[in-house]
Amino acid sequence: MLIKKSKVAVVGCGLVGSSTAFSLVTQGVCDEILMIDINEERALGEVMDLRDTIKYLDRNVKVKAGTYSDCSDVDIIVITAGAPPKAGQTRLDTLGASAKIAKSIVEPVMASGFDGIFVVVSNPVDMVAYFVYKLSGLPKSQVIGTGTSLDTSRLQNFIAEMVNVDPRSVYAYSMGEHGDSQMVPWSTVTIAGKPFYDIIQDNKEIVGDVDLDDIVLKTAREGWEIYNRKGTTYYGIASACVGIIKAVLYDENKIIPVSTLLEGEYGQQDIYAGVPCILNRTGVADVLEIHMTEEELQRFRYSADLLHEYTDKIMEYL
């Protein structure tokens, strides 16, 4: 009997890619990690550094440098390579450059015989994930964008700080674009089963006057707050990415808001958007279609309209 080893490839050895690999190694998520970068010496340097951690960890994760031709037997490929926005730009301003980089990765990967799952991190992630889906020819379940997984973590942190609870006890989703147009269906937010609206009403002395739109704005802009202080973000998105990878490799059926193809859900067609999804070894097993108020649906539609506009633009590079 041949026991198959779990294998993850990380394409792009910048701060996000290396942080993702570090989290995979320290958590012992898979058997083997393949590091790939256009700068082969950089990839090799990351491999050498990561190997030095094994002595003090619980599992001997094999870390190697590789190329796209080595991806035929990889289970999950993480695409972190992209064109980061400069000061004054938005994620959407990097559309063309990110599309060209994605194309330079996906075409040789697919030529290797790859039939696993792509996890797309590169921004603008919703459009790039759609682009990878179209370019690869893989089923939609096998192309996952990190979407609003990180935004949801930020949202839960803000809510938890407000009422002084563990953020893991907060059940809330940021949805739509991973960007400025994202929205929060507040009518579905709960803390340990209690609706957030009731918590606001019952705890005026603790929470005071709550501006829900301000919380959404803070959530959407938190990445820029980090960027302005340290130049980029990587720990949060790396952790979100590894959470997605674990849900897939461990067949968890875990619900995480990721970017996936909508085919009628929430009234939308033919875009990738951040929505709660059930993740298991098939990738996106199902989209969780939560009930929203009409106002919330309108906000989601606004975000979706923007995603449609920029999805059309990125397809010009196909």
C-alpha positions in Angstrom: 0.0 0.0 0.0 1.3 3.4 -1.0 0.6 6.2 1.6 0.2 9.5 -0.2 2.0 12.5 1.3 0.3 15.9 1.5 2.2 18.5 -0.5 1.7 22.3 -0.8 3.5 24.6 -3.2 4.0 28.3 -2.3 4.5 30.4 -5.4 6.1 33.8 -4.5 8.7 33.9 -1.7 8.1 37.5 -0.6 6.8 38.3 2.9 3.4 36.8 2.4 4.7 33.6 0.8 7.4 33.1 3.3 5.1 33.8 6.2 2.6 31.3 4.8 5.3 28.7 4.5 6.5 29.4 8.0 3.0 28.9 9.4 2.7 25.7 7.5 5.9 24.4 8.9 5.4 25.5 12.5 1.9 24.1 12.6 3.0 20.9 10.8 0.1 21.2 8.4 1.5 19.0 5.5 4.3 16.6 4.7 6.1 18.6 2.2 6.4 22.3 1.1 7.7 23.4 -2.3 9.0 26.9 -2.5 8.9 28.5 -6.0 9.9 32.0 -7.1 11.2 33.7 -10.2 14.2 34.5 -8.1 15.5 31.0 -7.5 18.2 32.1 -5.1 15.5 33.8 -2.9 13.5 30.6 -2.9 16.5 28.5 -1.9 17.3 31.0 0.9 13.8 30.6 2.3 14.1 26.8 2.1 17.4 26.9 4.0 16.0 29.2 6.7 12.8 27.1 7.1 14.8 23.9 7.4 16.6 25.3 10.4 13.3 25.4 12.4 12.6 21.7 12.2 14.8 20.7 15.2 12.5 22.6 17.5 9.1 21.7 16.1 6.8 18.8 16.5 7.0 17.5 12.9 9.7 17.1 10.3 8.0 18.9 7.4 10.2 18.6 4.2 10.9 21.9 2.6 12.3 22.1 -0.9 12.9 24.6 -3.7 11.2 23.8 -7.0 9.9 24.8 -10.3 6.5 24.7 -12.0 7.3 21.4 -13.6 7.4 19.9 -10.1 3.8 20.7 -9.4 2.1 17.6 -11.0 1.6 15.8 -7.7 1.0 18.9 -5.5 -2.3 19.0 -3.6 -2.5 22.8 -3.1 -0.7 25.6 -4.8 -0.7 29.0 -3.0 -0.3 31.9 -5.3 1.1 34.9 -3.4 3.1 36.4 -6.3 1.6 39.7 -7.4 2.0 43.4 -7.9 1.6 45.1 -4.5 -0.2 48.5 -4.6 1.9 51.6 -4.0 1.0 54.5 -1.7 -2.1 56.2 -3.1 -3.2 53.2 -5.1 -5.9 50.7 -4.4 -5.7 46.9 -4.9 -7.7 47.4 -8.1 -5.0 49.6 -9.5 -2.7 46.5 -9.8 -5.1 44.6 -12.0 -3.1 44.4 -15.2 0.3 43.6 -13.6 -1.3 40.9 -11.4 -3.1 39.3 -14.3 0.2 39.0 -16.3 1.9 37.5 -13.3 -0.9 35.0 -12.7 -0.8 34.0 -16.3 2.9 33.4 -16.1 2.3 31.0 -13.2 -0.9 29.1 -14.1 0.1 28.2 -17.7 3.3 26.3 -16.8 1.6 24.8 -13.7 -1.2 23.3 -15.7 1.3 22.1 -18.3 2.9 20.0 -15.5 -0.3 18.0 -15.2 -1.5 19.7 -12.0 -5.1 18.8 -10.9 -5.1 20.0 -7.3 -6.5 23.2 -5.7 -5.3 26.7 -6.2 -5.5 29.1 -3.2 -5.1 32.6 -4.6 -3.8 35.3 -2.3 -2.6 37.8 -4.9 -4.6 41.1 -5.1 -7.0 42.1 -6.3 -7.8 38.6 -5.1 -11.4 38.3 -6.3 -10.6 39.2 -9.9 -7.3 37.3 -9.9 -9.0 34.2 -8.5 -11.6 34.4 -11.3 -8.8 34.8 -13.8 -7.0 31.7 -12.5 -10.3 29.8 -12.6 -10.8 30.7 -16.3 -7.2 30.2 -17.3 -6.7 26.9 -15.5 -9.9 25.2 -16.8 -10.3 23.6 -13.3 -13.7 23.2 -11.7 -14.7 26.3 -9.6 -14.4 24.2 -6.4 -10.7 23.9 -7.1 -9.9 27.6 -7.3 -10.3 29.5 -4.1 -9.5 33.1 -3.4 -8.7 34.1 0.2 -11.4 36.7 -0.3 -12.8 38.2 2.9 -11.3 35.6 5.3 -8.8 38.2 6.6 -11.4 41.0 6.7 -13.7 38.7 8.7 -10.9 38.2 11.3 -10.4 41.9 11.5 -14.1 42.5 11.9 -14.4 39.9 14.7 -11.4 41.6 16.5 -13.2 45.0 16.4 -16.4 43.6 17.7 -14.7 41.5 20.4 -12.7 44.5 21.7 -16.0 46.5 21.9 -17.7 44.0 24.2 -14.6 42.4 25.8 -14.9 38.8 24.6 -12.7 36.4 22.8 -12.9 37.1 19.0 -13.4 33.4 18.4 -16.8 33.8 20.2 -17.9 36.3 17.6 -19.8 35.0 14.6 -19.7 37.6 11.9 -18.8 37.8 8.2 -17.4 40.5 6.0 -18.6 39.8 2.5 -18.2 40.9 -1.1 -15.0 42.5 -2.4 -11.8 42.2 -0.5 -11.5 45.9 -0.6 -13.3 49.2 0.1 -16.8 48.0 -1.1 -17.1 45.1 1.3 -20.1 44.9 3.5 -21.3 43.2 6.8 -24.7 41.6 7.2 -25.2 42.9 10.7 -28.6 41.2 11.1 -26.7 37.8 11.2 -24.0 38.8 13.6 -24.1 37.0 17.0 -21.9 36.5 20.0 -22.4 33.1 21.5 -25.7 32.9 19.9 -27.0 36.3 21.0 -27.8 38.8 18.2 -25.4 41.7 18.1 -28.3 44.1 17.8 -29.5 42.8 21.2 -26.1 43.1 22.7 -25.8 46.7 21.7 -29.3 47.4 23.1 -28.7 45.6 26.4 -25.2 46.9 27.1 -25.3 50.7 26.4 -23.0 51.3 29.4 -20.3 49.2 27.8 -20.6 49.8 24.1 -22.0 53.3 24.0 -23.1 54.6 20.7 -22.2 52.2 18.0 -21.6 53.3 14.4 -21.8 50.1 12.3 -20.7 51.8 9.1 -17.6 53.1 10.9 -16.8 49.5 11.9 -17.1 48.3 8.3 -14.9 51.2 7.1 -12.3 50.4 9.8 -12.4 46.7 8.7 -11.9 47.6 5.0 -9.1 50.1 5.8 -7.2 48.1 8.4 -4.8 46.8 5.9 -3.8 50.3 4.9 -3.4 51.2 8.6 -0.8 48.4 8.8 0.7 49.3 5.5 1.3 52.9 6.6 3.1 51.7 9.7 5.2 48.7 8.5 5.1 48.8 4.7 2.9 45.7 4.1 0.8 43.0 5.8 1.7 39.4 6.0 1.1 37.6 9.3 -2.7 38.0 9.2 -3.2 36.9 5.6 -0.7 34.0 6.0 -2.7 32.7 8.9 -6.0 33.0 7.0 -4.4 31.2 4.1 -3.2 28.4 6.3 -6.6 28.1 7.9 -8.1 27.6 4.4 -5.4 25.0 3.6 -6.0 23.1 6.8 -9.8 23.0 6.1 -9.1 21.5 2.7 -6.3 19.0 3.6 -8.0 17.8 6.8 -11.4 17.6 5.1 -12.9 19.7 7.9 -16.1 21.0 6.3 -15.2 24.3 7.9 -17.1 27.5 7.0 -14.7 30.3 6.0 -15.6 33.4 3.9 -13.5 32.9 0.8 -13.8 34.1 -2.7 -15.6 31.7 -5.0 -17.6 31.7 -8.2 -21.2 32.7 -7.7 -23.8 31.0 -9.9 -27.1 32.5 -8.7 -26.2 32.7 -5.0 -27.1 36.1 -3.6 -28.6 37.0 -7.0 -25.2 37.1 -8.6 -23.7 35.3 -11.6 -20.2 34.8 -13.0 -18.1 36.7 -10.5 -15.8 35.6 -7.6 -16.8 37.3 -4.3 -16.2 36.7 -0.6 -19.0 34.6 0.8 -19.2 32.0 3.6 -18.2 28.6 2.1 -18.0 25.0 3.3 -14.4 23.9 2.7 -13.2 20.2 2.5 -10.9 18.1 0.5 -12.9 18.9 -2.7 -12.2 22.6 -2.2 -15.3 24.7 -2.0 -18.0 22.1 -1.3 -20.8 24.5 -1.1 -21.7 28.2 -0.7 -23.6 29.1 2.5 -26.3 31.5 1.4 -27.3 33.4 4.6 -30.4 35.5 4.7 -29.9 39.2 4.6 -32.2 42.2 4.9 -33.0 44.1 1.7 -30.7 46.9 2.7 -27.8 44.4 3.3 -28.5 42.8 -0.1 -28.3 46.2 -1.7 -24.9 46.8 -0.2 -23.8 43.4 -1.4 -25.1 44.2 -4.9 -23.1 47.4 -4.9 -19.9 45.5 -4.1 -20.8 42.8 -6.7 -21.4 45.5 -9.3 -17.8 46.7 -8.8 -16.5 43.2 -9.0 -18.3 42.7 -12.3 -16.8 45.8 -13.7 -13.2 44.9 -12.8 -13.7 41.2 -13.6 -14.5 42.3 -17.2 -11.3 44.3 -17.3 -9.1 41.5 -16.1 -10.5 39.1 -18.7 -8.9 41.4 -21.4 -5.6 39.9 -20.3 -6.7 36.2 -20.8 
